[in-house]
């Protein structure tokens, strides 16, 4: 009797396990909203040599051009995260391009791309070279990267240091290694993650809690709406899964011999990339200028009113 009962329990567990392995593949997980033709008034889409479309916001300098700035966002962000900076910097005489990295914002989110910083850098240099050709510009670029975007700036330096004036990292995520569990994304674990993202995580409530921790303060509704808008478009979830599966960082130690001019801006209350990481960067490479906003969280460029003044002081 006991033996028969255990056998039945074993069969039931096996059926449950098989269902857990199969069910997520039959649950729709993609958003249906298409990427807008013109997300913002100044949106420009650039197509790389491989056919990948990158969304950018371009702000031409007001008056005589003092220089050119490329703004690169962090994880789960987009050009929207620089809404308080792009136009303000252009009004001070800089041509500014804010870009959505592949897999994020309104850029393409292919499932066959290796989402490495090396590939990101290659695409961005194609874009900048095209811009320079169209505008007959020969001056170099100021690169500004937030969090994950700081790793992109380092990859760009490894590929084309000669066209970079300086790099400014905002709470730069450049001291940790790459994800070693990406292979799980090709298993039912990855499929269940897609289900979780679609139905439980990529929503207003989650983003409010997320941004509260990021900002270390209150979150205006316009910030939640602005972050969510591109995230809830078609292809995002599959792109995120491929990003987790294939992403590969460039760490600060990999550029220590390049002699780059690097500035650091940090939030003193950052819980995502704590200020200890800034100290590690300073111990690895020579730093031009640093500035810490004592009460800011992970995104001082969004929350601190005098951020633009600090940044301009560094690059000028």
C-alpha positions in Angstrom: 0.0 0.0 0.0 2.8 2.4 1.0 4.8 1.5 -2.1 1.8 2.1 -4.4 1.1 5.5 -2.7 4.8 6.6 -3.1 4.7 5.6 -6.8 1.6 7.7 -7.4 3.2 10.7 -5.6 6.3 10.2 -7.8 4.2 10.2 -10.9 2.3 13.3 -9.8 5.6 15.2 -9.1 6.9 14.2 -12.5 3.7 15.5 -14.2 4.0 18.8 -12.3 7.7 19.1 -13.3 6.9 18.5 -17.0 4.1 21.0 -16.9 6.5 23.6 -15.3 9.0 22.9 -18.1 6.4 23.2 -20.9 3.8 25.7 -19.8 5.9 28.9 -20.1 6.4 28.3 -23.8 2.7 28.6 -24.4 2.1 31.9 -22.4 2.2 35.0 -24.6 4.9 37.4 -23.3 5.5 40.0 -25.9 4.0 43.5 -25.7 1.9 44.5 -28.8 2.6 48.2 -28.9 4.8 49.2 -31.8 7.7 51.6 -31.6 6.5 55.1 -32.6 7.7 56.5 -35.9 8.8 59.6 -34.1 9.0 59.1 -30.3 10.2 62.7 -29.8 10.2 65.8 -32.0 14.0 65.6 -32.4 14.2 61.8 -32.7 16.5 60.5 -35.4 16.9 56.8 -36.3 20.3 55.7 -37.5 20.8 52.3 -39.3 24.1 50.6 -38.8 25.9 48.6 -41.5 24.4 45.4 -40.2 20.8 46.9 -40.5 20.3 47.6 -36.8 18.3 50.8 -36.1 19.4 53.0 -33.2 17.1 55.7 -31.8 18.7 59.0 -30.9 17.7 62.5 -29.8 19.8 65.1 -31.5 20.2 68.6 -30.0 22.2 71.0 -32.2 24.3 73.6 -30.4 22.7 77.0 -29.8 25.1 79.5 -31.2 28.7 78.7 -32.1 29.5 75.0 -31.3 31.9 74.6 -28.4 32.0 70.8 -28.7 30.1 67.6 -29.1 28.7 65.3 -26.3 27.4 61.8 -26.6 25.1 60.7 -23.7 24.8 57.0 -23.0 22.1 55.7 -20.6 22.3 52.9 -18.0 20.5 49.6 -17.6 16.7 49.7 -18.3 16.9 53.3 -19.2 16.8 55.3 -22.5 17.4 58.8 -23.9 14.5 59.9 -21.5 16.9 59.6 -18.6 18.8 62.6 -19.9 15.7 64.8 -20.3 17.1 67.4 -17.8 20.5 67.5 -19.5 20.4 67.3 -23.3 18.7 70.5 -24.2 20.4 72.4 -21.3 23.8 71.4 -22.6 23.0 72.3 -26.2 21.9 75.8 -24.9 25.5 76.2 -23.6 26.9 75.7 -27.0 27.3 71.9 -27.3 25.9 69.6 -29.9 24.4 66.7 -27.9 23.4 63.3 -29.1 21.5 61.0 -26.6 21.3 57.4 -27.8 19.2 54.3 -26.9 21.5 51.3 -26.8 20.4 48.2 -28.7 17.8 46.3 -26.7 16.7 49.5 -24.9 14.5 52.5 -25.4 13.2 52.8 -29.0 16.2 51.1 -30.6 16.0 47.7 -32.2 15.9 44.7 -29.9 17.1 41.7 -32.0 17.2 38.2 -30.5 20.3 37.1 -32.5 22.6 39.9 -31.4 25.5 39.5 -28.9 24.8 42.3 -26.5 28.4 43.0 -25.7 29.9 46.4 -24.9 32.3 45.8 -27.8 29.3 45.5 -30.2 27.6 48.5 -28.7 30.8 50.6 -29.2 31.1 49.5 -32.8 27.5 50.6 -33.6 28.0 54.0 -31.8 31.2 54.8 -33.7 29.3 54.0 -36.9 26.6 56.5 -35.9 29.0 59.2 -34.8 31.2 58.8 -37.9 28.0 59.2 -40.0 27.0 62.3 -38.1 30.5 63.8 -38.6 30.5 63.1 -42.3 27.0 64.6 -42.8 28.0 67.8 -40.8 31.5 68.0 -42.1 32.8 67.9 -38.5 36.3 66.8 -37.5 36.3 67.6 -33.8 36.4 64.8 -31.2 33.7 63.8 -28.7 33.0 64.2 -25.0 31.6 60.8 -23.9 29.2 60.7 -20.9 28.0 57.3 -19.6 25.7 56.5 -16.8 26.1 53.2 -14.9 26.2 50.5 -17.6 26.7 53.2 -20.2 30.1 53.9 -18.6 31.3 50.5 -19.7 30.2 51.4 -23.2 32.4 54.5 -23.1 35.4 52.3 -22.2 34.6 50.0 -25.1 34.5 53.0 -27.4 37.9 54.1 -26.1 39.4 50.7 -26.8 38.2 51.0 -30.4 38.9 54.7 -31.2 40.7 56.6 -28.4 41.8 59.3 -30.9 38.3 60.7 -31.4 37.6 61.0 -27.6 38.4 64.2 -25.7 37.3 62.9 -22.3 35.0 60.4 -20.6 32.7 61.3 -17.8 31.2 58.4 -15.8 28.1 59.0 -13.7 28.0 56.2 -11.0 29.9 54.0 -13.5 29.3 50.3 -13.4 32.9 49.4 -14.5 34.3 47.4 -11.7 32.2 44.2 -11.8 32.5 41.2 -14.1 29.9 40.0 -16.6 27.0 37.7 -15.8 28.0 34.1 -15.7 24.5 32.6 -15.7 23.3 33.7 -19.1 23.0 30.1 -20.3 19.9 29.8 -18.0 18.0 32.2 -20.3 17.9 29.4 -22.9 16.1 27.1 -20.5 12.6 27.1 -19.1 14.0 29.4 -16.4 14.4 32.1 -19.1 10.8 31.5 -20.3 9.4 31.9 -16.8 11.5 35.1 -16.5 9.7 36.4 -19.6 6.4 35.6 -18.0 7.4 37.4 -14.8 8.6 40.4 -16.7 5.5 40.7 -18.8 2.8 40.2 -16.1 4.4 41.1 -12.8 7.5 43.3 -13.2 7.3 45.7 -16.1 4.5 47.8 -14.7 3.9 51.1 -13.0 4.0 49.8 -9.4 7.3 48.0 -9.9 8.9 51.0 -11.6 7.7 53.3 -8.8 9.4 51.1 -6.2 12.5 50.7 -8.4 12.9 54.4 -9.1 12.3 55.3 -5.5 15.4 53.2 -4.6 17.3 54.6 -7.6 16.5 58.2 -6.8 16.7 57.8 -3.0 13.7 60.0 -2.9 10.2 60.7 -4.2 9.4 59.8 -7.8 7.3 62.1 -10.1 4.7 60.4 -12.2 6.3 61.8 -15.4 9.4 59.8 -14.6 7.5 56.6 -14.2 5.6 57.2 -17.4 8.8 58.2 -19.3 10.7 55.1 -18.3 7.8 52.7 -18.9 6.8 54.0 -22.4 9.7 52.5 -24.4 9.9 49.4 -22.1 6.4 48.3 -22.9 6.9 48.2 -26.7 7.1 45.1 -28.9 10.3 43.1 -28.7 11.5 44.5 -25.3 11.1 41.2 -23.3 12.8 39.0 -25.9 15.6 41.6 -26.2 16.1 41.8 -22.4 16.4 38.0 -22.3 19.0 38.0 -25.0 20.8 40.9 -23.3 21.0 38.9 -20.0 22.1 35.8 -22.0 25.0 37.5 -24.0 26.0 40.7 -22.3 29.7 41.3 -21.6 31.1 44.3 -19.7 34.3 46.2 -20.2 36.0 46.9 -16.8 38.1 49.8 -15.8 41.2 47.6 -15.5 41.0 46.9 -19.3 41.8 50.6 -20.1 44.3 51.4 -17.5 47.1 51.7 -20.1 45.2 54.0 -22.5 45.9 57.3 -20.6 42.3 58.4 -20.9 41.1 61.7 -19.4 38.3 60.5 -17.1 35.9 62.4 -14.8 33.8 60.8 -12.1 30.4 62.1 -10.8 28.7 60.1 -8.1 25.7 60.0 -5.8 26.8 59.6 -2.2 23.7 57.5 -1.3 23.9 55.2 -4.4 22.8 51.7 -3.4 23.1 50.3 -6.9 26.8 51.1 -7.6 28.0 52.3 -4.2 30.6 55.0 -3.8 33.2 52.3 -3.0 33.2 51.6 -6.7 34.4 55.1 -7.3 37.3 54.5 -4.9 38.2 51.4 -6.8 38.2 53.3 -10.1 40.5 55.9 -8.7 42.9 53.2 -7.5 43.0 51.7 -11.0 43.4 54.7 -13.3 44.4 58.3 -13.1 41.3 60.6 -12.7 41.0 64.1 -14.0 38.2 65.4 -11.8 35.6 64.0 -9.3 32.5 65.3 -7.8 30.1 63.6 -5.3 26.6 64.8 -4.6 26.3 63.7 -0.9 22.6 63.1 -0.8 22.0 61.8 -4.3 21.2 58.3 -5.3 22.1 56.4 -8.5 21.0 59.1 -10.9 22.4 62.5 -10.0 21.9 63.7 -13.5 18.2 63.3 -13.0 17.8 64.5 -9.5 20.4 67.3 -8.9 19.7 70.7 -10.2 23.3 71.8 -10.5 24.5 68.6 -12.3 24.8 70.3 -15.7 27.0 73.0 -14.2 29.3 70.4 -12.6 29.5 68.5 -15.9 30.3 71.6 -17.9 32.9 72.6 -15.4 34.7 69.2 -15.9 34.6 69.1 -19.7 35.4 72.8 -20.2 
